[in-house]
Amino acid sequence: MPSETEASALLTFFTQAGALKDTLRSARTATGRVESVAEHSWRLAVMALVLAPTEPGLDLTRVLQLCLIHDLGEALGGDVPAPAQTTDPDRKARERQDVRSVVAALPPAQRDALIAAYDEADAGTTPEARFVKALDKLETCLQHVEGAQVPDFDFAFNLSYGRAATDAVPTIAALRRPVDDRTRARSASARASEPSTA
């Protein structure tokens, strides 16, 4: 049973992590509501729960840990939309510092374990991290084509986004193909509904 001090530290962490419920992403749900980072991470974990057993040798517990921790820093720094991520060279360092701040109240062993999980997910060098990175890209692309996006949404962005990561994992590469087909259909539909400039 945690001491009063430990309970306070845990509740501080849970409150900080809970900010992801109100941290919004740029994608929208099927009803047009802007999704939260927590919703993205939840579905990522559900997808991992179903798909990780199809990839031999993956540690499902570790995969789920990486899914749940990979965007924790966004509780403080907010989400950076996928198209803008390549234009911000300091984003990763800031996000890692935000993760350190979110977990700071935890006892050292728990704090260090969460930071290590974040670092593993970010580096993408273990089989579990590569799987999560690929699945993260697929979930984002899927949300883009499922959602009631803004009228000028660039669906074609999906076709190249995270391609190397998704292609590296056979199960996810197989799922990427129908998502790409949906992307092309949404992109064509969006172009067809644009007002004529003639």
Sequence and secondary structure as in RCSB ss.txt:
>XXXX:A:sequence
MPSETEASALLTFFTQAGALKDTLRSARTATGRVESVAEHSWRLAVMALVLAPTEPGLDLTRVLQLCLIHDLGEA
LGGDVPAPAQTTDPDRKARERQDVRSVVAALPPAQRDALIAAYDEADAGTTPEARFVKALDKLETCLQHVEGAQV
PDFDFAFNLSYGRAATDAVPTIAALRRPVDDRTRARSASARASEPSTA
>XXXX:A:secstr
   HHHHHHHHHHHHHHHGGGT EEEEE TTS EEEHHHHHHHHHHHHHHHGGGSTT  HHHHHHHHHHTTTTHH
HH    GGGGGG TTHHHHHHHHHHHHTTTS HHHHHHHHHHHHHHHHT SHHHHHHHHHHHHHHHHHHHHS   
TT  GGGGGTTTHHHHHTSHHHHHHHHHHHHHHHHHHHHHHHTS    
